[in-house]
């Protein structure tokens, strides 16, 4: 980034704030226009106000535009340093502001921030197009690219150049002027639609509440779930004795799993499945259909058959056909398992006279989790509520810290002097075994109205080199786990525990990055490779040897008994037909939308969805994990034509974990190889090359099939 500093020095850092003659108080200076005076240079959240974002984004755009003009107007012939590295280093202010705005919009938003995001989205899309469609800039990059064979570039420099050149071409730099004009329109429209989709979904999640005022309707629910619902009612200031259940996972999922009241299970699940589908101001049908059409048109403009072909060119999979091959192979193995599971649950339902009077009800989607839990207890004597006391949030967190210490020597120190963006977020300094600073990680665990659903890892500052000095990363993991209830701390489900391990794997990818160029740091890898570091971490969460180290009863401190560890292990294949089916169905739905041509865009997205699911033979009792109108991953989360990535990476992680199974769960040599060849390398090399360097061979699908109990069907 040394060139970036030179460029910034040549540009004027403007916006001087002055008070009017009659104003006794000067407005607050914009914190984005100064170096952050905070520990480790994290954003000064307390000083950042909504009104600071738009002027800072405008100034960031102005600065980067000036930096690019310096690149294009110089008389010197294009070189790697004066063109490629200079462009790589540009836009520092804009990147910093955008990062904070985007992250706050996901984790701690409000009406003002959402309006700002909608206002600046077209500006940012236009600015991006102004760069990608700048003929003089592209001409210089192309000149360097065309002469690359004569340049003595390092491996990461070659990859940076190739990626940059392809990025220009993939963003329309080689198109005719009229096609570039249309491309600009598409990009601007999609940027706004993407935001609107996510904002609608957040509004839908917050708008619904199942209010219960009869204790009998709570039959079957664990005491901790009832207590949490009572606290939610109290928080909403409802009068009388009431309990509130929401569409947040920690609320809806245990209700579907334990509530005896079938009608209420149906009501709650239908509300969940119909999000974004109410023909009102928050309806997402037209938005997503428009996005599908625009993406298809953009792909065609750029010379691709469809959006999936465009996206997958830069992935490990490379083509829609390869994705289809994997998904179909897994689907054919999964369907018989799911069908047998449905038959088993129907048989249990037929025997359940209390919940199914007359024994003539057919198993429905709102029954699946309820009877699956009963069957789990019958087959394995395993009640998930039995496990939760051993998975307090603190125990799981300490277990993850212990694991990463044993694997990589990392140490974590809570820092209360570091600014946080919300009072519930916590900051930790991450250090090497010898005490050297690695980076900062924020952790934010519980649901709230200002936070979107799900769990994710993000970054406030990427790792890179600046004048030969390493710039350390600032990352964050954001979750929606079960809150503390009554006198008990936050007690996680086994699924929430796995999610914590998963997101921490992403965080390690960002924290342990060791690259020169910021655009190659950490998680800047193809979607179907980025899930490897996260998903391999999930393996440790349920290994008996690991469980005995961290799963301790929150009251007594007693280690989880062997009988429960054995039950977890024996039940690992339970309900895999359901879990794999709902995931694969969503992946196939994603591909169905994004392999369409512009003239094939459905006018009725619900009918299209049904047709796509009928075509693959998804059984009625299993809806896709994400239906169209709330499929945030692909319409607001950057995973369009990429939701398959989780299962592609699952092949990698199952195969990669075999190394630790063979050489030792905490084998330091294997861990250091994974760190060196995967976690540290970011996007500096081809992902399959990195994987082979760690594993010694390309991945085998058999470990995944064995892990999911699907091997016999292939």
C-alpha positions in Angstrom: 0.0 0.0 0.0 3.0 2.4 -0.1 1.8 3.7 -3.4 -1.6 4.3 -1.9 -0.1 6.6 0.6 1.7 8.5 -2.1 -1.5 8.9 -4.1 -3.4 10.1 -1.1 -0.6 12.6 -0.4 -1.1 14.0 -3.9 -4.8 14.5 -3.4 -6.5 17.0 -1.2 -8.2 15.7 1.9 -11.1 18.0 1.9 -14.3 18.8 3.8 -13.3 21.3 6.4 -16.1 21.7 9.0 -17.0 25.2 10.0 -19.8 26.6 12.1 -22.1 29.2 10.8 -21.7 32.8 12.1 -24.8 32.4 14.4 -24.1 28.9 15.5 -22.6 28.7 19.0 -21.6 25.0 18.7 -19.5 23.6 15.9 -20.7 20.3 14.5 -18.8 17.1 15.4 -15.9 16.4 13.1 -16.4 13.4 10.9 -14.4 10.6 12.5 -13.9 8.9 9.1 -11.7 11.9 8.0 -9.1 11.2 10.7 -6.9 8.4 11.7 -8.8 6.3 14.2 -7.4 7.3 17.7 -8.4 4.0 19.2 -6.6 0.9 20.5 -5.3 -1.0 17.4 -7.0 1.5 15.1 -10.5 -0.1 15.3 -13.5 2.1 14.3 -14.5 4.7 17.0 -18.1 3.5 17.1 -19.2 5.9 19.8 -18.1 8.9 17.6 -19.7 7.7 14.4 -23.2 9.0 13.7 -25.5 8.3 10.8 -25.0 11.8 9.3 -21.2 11.0 9.0 -21.7 8.2 6.4 -22.9 10.0 3.3 -20.4 12.8 3.3 -17.6 10.3 4.0 -18.7 8.1 1.1 -18.9 11.1 -1.2 -15.4 12.1 -0.2 -14.2 8.5 -0.5 -15.5 8.4 -4.0 -13.9 11.7 -4.8 -10.5 10.6 -3.4 -10.5 7.3 -5.3 -11.5 9.1 -8.5 -8.6 11.4 -8.1 -6.2 8.5 -7.4 -7.3 6.8 -10.6 -6.9 10.0 -12.6 -3.3 10.1 -11.4 -2.8 6.5 -12.7 -4.4 7.2 -16.1 -2.9 10.6 -16.7 0.7 9.8 -16.0 3.0 9.8 -19.0 5.1 6.8 -17.8 4.4 3.6 -19.6 2.2 1.1 -17.7 4.0 -1.0 -15.2 2.9 -3.4 -12.5 3.9 -0.8 -9.8 2.4 2.4 -11.3 -0.8 0.8 -12.5 -1.7 -2.5 -10.9 -0.3 -1.8 -7.4 -1.5 1.8 -7.6 -5.1 0.7 -8.4 -4.9 -2.0 -5.7 -4.0 0.6 -3.1 -6.6 3.1 -4.1 -9.9 3.8 -2.3 -8.8 3.4 1.3 -11.3 5.9 2.8 -14.2 4.6 0.8 -13.4 1.0 1.9 -13.2 2.0 5.5 -16.6 3.9 5.5 -18.3 1.2 3.4 -17.1 -1.5 5.8 -18.6 0.2 8.8 -21.9 1.0 7.1 -22.4 -2.4 5.7 -21.5 -4.2 9.0 -23.8 -1.9 11.1 -26.6 -2.4 8.6 -26.4 -6.2 9.3 -25.7 -6.2 13.0 -27.1 -3.0 14.5 -29.2 -1.1 12.0 -32.1 1.4 12.2 -34.4 3.3 9.9 -31.8 6.0 9.3 -29.0 3.7 8.4 -31.3 1.7 6.1 -32.3 4.9 4.2 -28.6 6.0 4.0 -27.7 2.6 2.5 -30.4 2.9 -0.1 -29.3 6.4 -0.9 -25.6 5.6 -1.4 -26.1 2.2 -3.1 -26.6 3.8 -6.6 -23.7 6.1 -6.0 -21.4 3.2 -5.1 -22.6 1.2 -8.1 -22.0 4.1 -10.4 -18.5 4.6 -8.9 -17.7 1.0 -9.3 -18.8 1.1 -13.0 -16.8 4.3 -13.5 -13.7 2.4 -12.5 -14.4 -0.8 -14.3 -15.6 0.9 -17.5 -12.7 3.5 -17.6 -11.1 2.9 -21.0 -7.8 4.5 -20.1 -7.5 2.6 -16.9 -8.4 -0.7 -18.5 -6.0 0.1 -21.3 -3.1 0.4 -18.8 -4.1 -2.8 -17.0 -4.4 -4.7 -20.2 -1.0 -3.4 -21.4 0.6 -4.9 -18.2 -1.4 -8.1 -18.6 -0.4 -8.5 -22.2 3.2 -8.1 -21.3 3.1 -10.3 -18.2 5.4 -13.0 -19.7 8.3 -10.7 -19.7 7.7 -9.5 -16.1 9.5 -11.0 -13.2 6.5 -11.2 -11.0 6.1 -13.3 -7.8 3.2 -15.8 -7.6 0.9 -13.4 -5.7 1.7 -10.6 -8.1 0.9 -12.8 -11.1 -2.4 -13.8 -9.5 -3.2 -10.1 -8.6 -2.6 -9.1 -12.2 -4.7 -11.9 -13.7 -7.5 -11.4 -11.3 -7.6 -7.6 -11.9 -7.6 -8.0 -15.6 -10.3 -10.6 -15.5 -12.3 -8.4 -13.2 -12.3 -5.6 -15.7 -13.4 -7.9 -18.5 -16.1 -9.5 -16.3 -17.4 -6.1 -15.4 -17.8 -4.9 -19.0 -14.6 -3.1 -19.8 -14.5 -4.8 -23.3 -18.1 -4.1 -24.1 -19.3 -1.5 -26.7 -20.5 1.8 -25.3 -24.2 1.1 -25.7 -23.8 -2.2 -23.8 -21.8 -0.5 -21.1 -24.6 2.0 -20.6 -27.1 -0.8 -20.1 -24.7 -2.6 -17.8 -24.5 0.6 -15.6 -28.3 0.7 -15.4 -28.5 -3.0 -14.4 -25.8 -2.6 -11.7 -27.5 0.4 -10.2 -30.9 -1.3 -10.1 -29.5 -4.5 -8.6 -27.7 -2.7 -5.9 -30.9 -1.1 -4.7 -33.0 -4.3 -5.1 -30.4 -6.2 -3.1 -30.7 -3.8 -0.2 -34.5 -3.7 -0.3 -34.8 -7.5 -0.3 -32.8 -7.7 3.0 -34.6 -4.8 4.6 -37.9 -6.3 3.8 -36.9 -9.6 5.3 -35.7 -7.9 8.5 -39.0 -6.1 8.7 -40.9 -9.4 8.2 -38.9 -11.1 10.9 -39.6 -8.2 13.4 -43.3 -7.8 12.5 -44.5 -11.3 13.5 -45.1 -12.6 17.0 -47.0 -15.6 18.2 -48.6 -14.5 21.5 -49.7 -17.2 23.9 -51.9 -16.5 26.9 -52.9 -20.0 27.9 -50.4 -22.2 29.8 -51.9 -25.3 28.2 -50.6 -24.1 24.8 -47.1 -24.4 26.2 -47.4 -28.2 26.8 -44.3 -30.0 25.8 -42.0 -27.0 25.8 -38.9 -27.1 28.0 -38.8 -24.8 31.0 -36.0 -22.8 29.5 -37.9 -22.1 26.3 -41.0 -21.1 28.2 -38.9 -18.7 30.4 -37.3 -17.1 27.3 -40.8 -16.6 25.8 -42.0 -15.0 29.0 -39.0 -12.7 29.0 -39.8 -11.7 25.3 -43.3 -10.8 26.3 -42.0 -8.8 29.2 -39.6 -7.0 26.9 -42.5 -6.1 24.7 -44.4 -4.8 27.7 -47.4 -7.0 27.2 -49.9 -7.0 30.1 -51.0 -10.1 31.9 -49.3 -13.5 31.8 -48.2 -14.0 28.2 -45.5 -15.8 26.2 -44.1 -14.6 22.9 -42.5 -16.7 20.2 -40.8 -15.1 17.2 -39.3 -16.1 13.8 -35.8 -16.0 15.2 -34.2 -19.4 15.2 -33.7 -19.7 19.0 -37.5 -19.1 19.4 -39.2 -20.9 16.5 -37.0 -24.0 16.3 -37.5 -25.3 19.8 -41.2 -24.5 19.5 -41.4 -26.7 16.4 -39.3 -29.3 18.1 -41.2 -29.6 21.4 -44.7 -27.9 21.3 -47.5 -30.4 21.6 -50.0 -28.0 20.1 -50.0 -29.0 16.4 -52.2 -26.0 15.3 -49.7 -23.5 16.8 -46.8 -25.4 15.3 -48.5 -25.0 11.9 -49.3 -21.4 12.5 -45.7 -20.5 13.4 -44.0 -22.5 10.6 -46.4 -21.1 8.0 -45.5 -17.5 9.2 -41.8 -18.5 8.8 -42.3 -20.0 5.3 -44.4 -17.0 4.1 -42.0 -14.3 4.9 -41.8 -11.8 2.0 -44.9 -13.2 0.5 -47.8 -11.1 1.8 -48.4 -8.8 -1.2 -47.7 -5.7 0.9 -44.9 -3.1 1.2 -42.4 -5.8 2.3 -43.3 -8.4 -0.4 -40.2 -9.7 -2.1 -41.7 -11.6 -5.1 -41.3 -8.8 -7.6 -37.9 -7.7 -6.2 -36.4 -11.1 -6.6 -38.0 -11.8 -10.0 -36.5 -8.5 -11.2 -33.1 -9.4 -9.8 -33.2 -12.8 -11.6 -34.1 -11.1 -14.8 -31.4 -8.4 -14.5 -28.7 -10.9 -13.5 -29.6 -13.0 -16.5 -29.5 -10.0 -18.8 -26.1 -8.9 -17.4 -24.6 -12.3 -17.9 -25.8 -12.3 -21.5 -24.4 -8.9 -22.1 -21.0 -10.2 -20.9 -21.2 -13.2 -23.2 -22.3 -15.9 -20.7 -25.2 -18.3 -21.1 -26.6 -17.4 -17.7 -25.8 -15.9 -14.4 -24.6 -19.2 -13.0 -22.1 -19.6 -15.8 -20.9 -16.0 -15.1 -20.5 -16.6 -11.3 -19.0 -20.0 -11.5 -16.3 -19.1 -13.9 -14.4 -17.8 -10.8 -15.2 -20.7 -8.5 -13.6 -24.1 -7.9 -16.6 -25.7 -9.6 -16.1 -23.5 -12.7 -19.3 -24.5 -14.5 -23.0 -25.1 -13.8 -22.7 -28.7 -15.1 -20.1 -29.6 -12.5 -22.3 -28.1 -9.7 -25.3 -30.1 -11.1 -23.2 -33.2 -11.2 -22.4 -32.9 -7.5 -25.9 -31.9 -6.4 -27.6 -34.6 -8.4 -25.2 -37.3 -7.1 -26.0 -36.3 -3.5 -29.7 -35.8 -4.2 -30.1 -39.3 -5.6 -28.4 -40.7 -2.5 -30.5 -38.5 -0.1 -34.0 -39.0 -1.4 -34.4 -42.7 -0.3 -33.1 -41.8 3.2 -35.5 -38.9 3.5 -38.4 -41.0 2.4 -37.6 -43.7 4.9 -37.3 -41.0 7.6 -40.7 -39.7 6.7 -42.2 -43.2 6.9 -40.6 -43.7 10.3 -42.0 -40.4 11.6 -45.5 -41.2 10.1 -45.4 -44.4 12.0 -44.6 -42.6 15.2 -47.3 -40.1 14.5 -49.8 -42.8 14.0 -49.1 -44.2 17.5 -49.4 -40.7 19.1 -53.0 -40.7 20.3 -52.5 -37.6 22.5 -51.2 -35.3 19.7 -53.0 -37.1 16.9 -56.5 -38.1 18.0 -58.0 -40.7 15.7 -54.6 -41.5 14.2 -55.6 -40.2 10.8 -53.4 -37.2 10.4 -50.7 -37.1 7.7 -47.2 -36.0 8.6 -46.7 -32.4 7.6 -43.7 -30.0 7.6 -44.7 -28.6 11.0 -44.7 -32.1 12.4 -41.2 -33.2 11.3 -39.1 -31.6 14.0 -41.6 -32.6 16.7 -41.7 -36.3 15.8 -38.0 -36.4 14.9 -37.3 -35.3 18.5 -39.5 -38.0 19.8 -37.9 -40.6 17.6 -34.4 -39.4 18.6 -35.4 -40.0 22.3 -36.8 -43.4 21.4 -33.8 -44.6 19.3 -31.0 -43.0 21.2 -32.4 -41.9 24.5 -31.1 -38.5 23.6 -32.9 -35.3 24.6 -31.3 -32.2 23.3 -32.4 -30.4 26.5 -30.2 -32.9 28.3 -27.2 -31.6 26.5 -27.7 -27.8 26.8 -26.4 -27.5 30.4 -23.0 -28.7 29.1 -22.9 -26.1 26.3 -23.1 -22.8 28.1 -21.9 -20.0 25.8 -18.9 -19.5 28.0 -17.9 -23.1 28.0 -18.2 -23.3 24.2 -16.2 -20.1 23.7 -13.5 -21.4 26.1 -13.4 -24.7 24.2 -12.9 -22.9 20.9 -10.1 -20.8 22.5 -8.5 -24.0 23.9 -8.8 -25.7 20.5 -7.2 -22.9 18.5 -4.5 -22.7 21.2 -3.7 -26.4 20.8 -3.8 -26.2 17.0 -2.2 -22.9 16.3 -0.9 -21.6 19.6 -3.3 -18.6 19.7 -4.2 -16.7 22.8 -7.3 -14.6 23.4 -7.5 -11.6 25.8 -10.8 -9.8 26.5 -10.3 -6.0 26.0 -12.9 -3.7 27.6 -10.9 -0.6 26.4 -11.7 -1.3 22.7 -14.8 0.5 21.3 -17.8 -1.8 20.4 -20.7 -1.1 18.0 -23.3 -2.4 20.5 -23.2 -3.0 24.2 -23.7 -6.8 23.7 -20.6 -7.1 21.4 -17.3 -8.1 23.0 -13.8 -7.4 21.8 -10.8 -9.7 22.1 -7.2 -9.3 21.2 -5.7 -12.3 19.5 -2.0 -13.1 20.0 0.5 -15.6 18.9 1.9 -18.1 21.4 4.9 -15.7 21.9 2.6 -12.7 22.6 2.8 -11.0 19.2 -0.4 -9.2 18.2 -2.4 -10.9 15.5 -5.6 -9.0 15.3 -8.9 -8.1 17.0 -12.1 -10.2 17.0 -15.6 -8.9 18.0 -18.2 -11.5 19.1 -21.9 -10.6 19.1 -24.1 -13.5 20.1 -27.8 -12.7 20.6 -30.9 -11.8 18.5 -32.3 -8.3 18.5 -34.6 -6.2 16.3 -31.6 -4.3 14.8 -29.8 -7.4 13.7 -30.6 -9.6 10.7 -31.1 -13.3 11.2 -28.5 -16.0 10.8 -24.9 -16.1 11.7 -21.9 -14.7 9.8 -18.3 -13.6 9.9 -17.3 -10.2 8.6 -14.3 -7.8 8.7 -13.7 -4.2 9.7 -10.1 -4.2 8.5 -8.4 -6.6 6.1 -4.9 -7.9 6.7 -2.4 -6.5 4.2 1.1 -4.9 4.1 1.7 -1.2 4.2 5.2 0.1 3.6 6.6 -3.3 4.5 4.6 -3.4 7.8 1.8 -5.9 8.4 -1.6 -4.3 8.9 -3.4 -6.6 11.3 -7.0 -7.6 10.8 -10.1 -6.6 12.7 -12.9 -9.3 12.3 -16.3 -10.0 13.8 -18.6 -13.0 14.2 -22.3 -12.2 14.5 -24.8 -14.8 15.7 -28.4 -15.2 16.9 -28.0 -17.7 19.8 -30.3 -18.5 22.6 -30.2 -15.8 25.2 -29.6 -16.3 29.0 -32.9 -17.1 30.7 -33.8 -16.6 34.3 -30.8 -17.5 36.5 -29.2 -19.6 33.8 -26.5 -18.4 31.4 -27.0 -18.7 27.6 -27.2 -22.5 27.0 -26.6 -23.4 23.4 -28.1 -26.3 21.4 -25.8 -28.7 19.7 -26.6 -26.9 16.4 -25.7 -23.5 17.9 -22.5 -24.9 19.2 -21.6 -26.2 15.8 -22.5 -22.7 14.4 -20.1 -21.1 16.8 -17.3 -23.3 15.7 -18.2 -22.7 12.1 -18.1 -18.9 12.3 -14.9 -19.0 14.3 -13.3 -21.0 11.5 -14.2 -18.1 9.1 -12.7 -15.7 11.7 -9.4 -17.7 11.8 -9.3 -17.4 8.0 -9.4 -13.6 8.4 -7.2 -13.4 11.4 -4.4 -15.7 10.3 -4.1 -14.2 6.8 -0.5 -13.4 5.9 -0.5 -11.8 2.5 0.9 -8.6 0.9 -2.1 -7.4 -1.1 -5.4 -6.6 0.7 -7.6 -7.9 -2.1 -6.0 -11.4 -1.5 -6.4 -11.5 2.2 -8.2 -14.0 4.3 -11.7 -14.9 3.0 -11.1 -13.3 -0.5 -11.3 -16.7 -2.1 -14.0 -18.4 -4.2 -17.3 -19.1 -2.4 -16.9 -22.9 -2.7 -13.5 -22.7 -1.0 -14.3 -20.1 1.7 -16.4 -22.5 3.6 -13.6 -25.0 4.1 -11.9 -23.3 7.1 -15.4 -22.8 8.7 -16.8 -26.3 8.1 -13.6 -28.2 9.1 -13.9 -26.5 12.5 -17.4 -28.0 13.0 -15.8 -31.5 13.1 -14.0 -30.8 16.4 -17.2 -29.6 18.1 -18.6 -33.2 18.3 -15.5 -35.2 18.6 -15.5 -37.2 21.9 -12.0 -36.2 22.8 -12.8 -32.5 22.3 -16.2 -32.7 24.0 -14.6 -34.0 27.2 -12.3 -30.9 27.2 -14.9 -28.2 27.0 -18.5 -29.5 27.5 -18.9 -28.9 31.3 -22.1 -28.5 33.3 -22.7 -24.8 33.9 -23.7 -25.4 37.6 -21.4 -28.1 38.7 -18.5 -27.9 36.3 -18.8 -31.6 35.7 -17.5 -32.9 32.4 -20.1 -34.2 30.0 -20.6 -37.9 30.9 -19.5 -40.6 28.5 -23.0 -41.8 28.1 -24.1 -38.5 26.6 -20.9 -38.3 24.4 -21.7 -41.8 23.1 -25.3 -40.7 22.4 -24.1 -37.7 20.4 -21.8 -39.9 18.4 -24.4 -42.7 17.8 -27.1 -40.2 16.7 -24.8 -38.3 14.3 -26.5 -39.9 11.3 -30.0 -39.2 12.6 -32.3 -37.0 10.5 -29.6 -36.6 7.8 -32.1 -37.3 5.1 -34.1 -34.3 6.2 -31.1 -32.0 6.8 -29.4 -32.8 3.5 -32.7 -32.7 1.5 -33.7 -29.2 2.7 -30.2 -27.9 2.0 -29.9 -29.5 -1.4 -33.4 -28.3 -2.3 -32.4 -24.7 -1.6 -29.2 -25.2 -3.6 -31.0 -26.6 -6.6 -33.6 -23.8 -6.3 -30.7 -21.3 -6.5 -29.4 -22.9 -9.6 -32.8 -23.2 -11.2 -33.2 -19.4 -10.9 -29.7 -18.5 -12.0 -29.5 -20.8 -15.1 -32.4 -19.0 -16.7 -32.0 -16.7 -19.7 -33.6 -13.2 -19.6 -36.7 -14.2 -21.5 -37.3 -17.2 -19.1 -37.8 -15.1 -16.0 -40.9 -16.4 -14.2 -43.9 -14.1 -13.8 -45.0 -16.3 -10.9 -42.1 -17.1 -8.7 -44.1 -19.3 -6.4 -45.2 -21.4 -9.3 -41.6 -21.6 -10.5 -40.4 -22.7 -7.1 -43.0 -25.4 -6.9 -42.2 -26.6 -10.4 -38.5 -26.7 -9.6 -39.1 -28.7 -6.4 -41.6 -31.1 -8.0 -39.0 -31.7 -10.8 -36.4 -33.0 -8.3 -39.0 -34.9 -6.3 -38.8 -33.0 -3.0 -41.3 -34.7 -0.6 -44.1 -32.5 0.7 -43.1 -32.8 4.3 -39.7 -31.1 3.6 -39.7 -27.5 2.4 -36.4 -26.1 1.0 -34.3 -24.6 3.7 -34.9 -21.2 2.1 -37.9 -20.5 0.0 -37.6 -17.8 -2.7 -39.0 -14.8 -0.9 -36.7 -15.1 2.1 -33.6 -16.7 0.4 -31.3 -14.0 1.7 -28.1 -15.8 0.8 -28.8 -15.5 -2.9 -30.8 -12.3 -3.1 -29.1 -10.2 -0.5 -26.1 -12.0 0.7 -23.7 -12.5 -2.1 -24.3 -16.3 -2.7 -26.3 -16.1 -5.9 -25.5 -19.3 -7.9 -23.3 -20.1 -5.0 -25.4 -21.7 -2.2 -24.1 -25.1 -3.3 -20.8 -23.9 -1.9 -21.5 -25.3 1.5 -21.8 -28.9 0.2 -18.9 -28.4 -2.1 -16.8 -27.3 0.8 -18.3 -30.1 2.9 -16.6 -32.6 0.5 -13.3 -30.7 1.2 -13.7 -30.5 4.9 -14.7 -34.1 5.4 -11.7 -35.2 3.3 -9.4 -32.7 5.1 -10.4 -33.8 8.6 -9.4 -37.3 7.8 -5.8 -36.0 8.3 -6.6 -35.2 11.9 -8.5 -38.4 12.4 -5.5 -40.3 11.2 -2.7 -38.3 12.8 -4.3 -37.0 15.9 -7.1 -34.6 16.7 -4.7 -31.9 17.8 -1.7 -32.9 15.7 0.5 -29.7 15.6 2.2 -30.7 12.3 -1.1 -31.1 10.5 -2.5 -27.9 12.0 0.5 -25.9 11.0 0.2 -27.3 7.5 -3.4 -26.3 7.3 -2.5 -22.8 8.6 0.4 -22.4 6.2 -1.3 -23.8 3.1 -4.9 -22.6 3.6 -5.5 -20.1 6.3 -2.5 -17.8 5.7 -2.7 -17.9 1.9 -6.0 -16.2 1.2 -6.5 -15.7 -2.5 -2.8 -15.8 -3.5 -3.0 -19.2 -5.2 -5.5 -21.4 -6.9 -7.7 -23.1 -4.2 -7.2 -26.6 -5.5 -3.4 -26.0 -5.5 -3.6 -24.9 -1.9 -5.8 -27.9 -1.0 -3.4 -30.3 -2.6 -0.4 -28.8 -0.8 -2.2 -29.5 2.5 -3.8 -32.9 1.7 -1.4 -34.2 -0.9 -4.2 -35.1 -3.2 -7.5 -33.8 -4.5 -10.5 -34.4 -2.3 -12.5 -37.6 -2.2 -16.3 -37.5 -1.8 -16.5 -40.7 0.1 -15.7 -39.2 3.6 -18.7 -36.9 3.2 -21.0 -39.7 2.1 -19.9 -41.8 5.1 -20.4 -38.9 7.5 -24.0 -38.3 6.3 -24.9 -42.0 6.1 -25.4 -41.9 2.4 -22.6 -44.2 1.3 -24.7 -47.2 0.7 -26.8 -45.5 -1.9 -24.0 -44.4 -4.2 
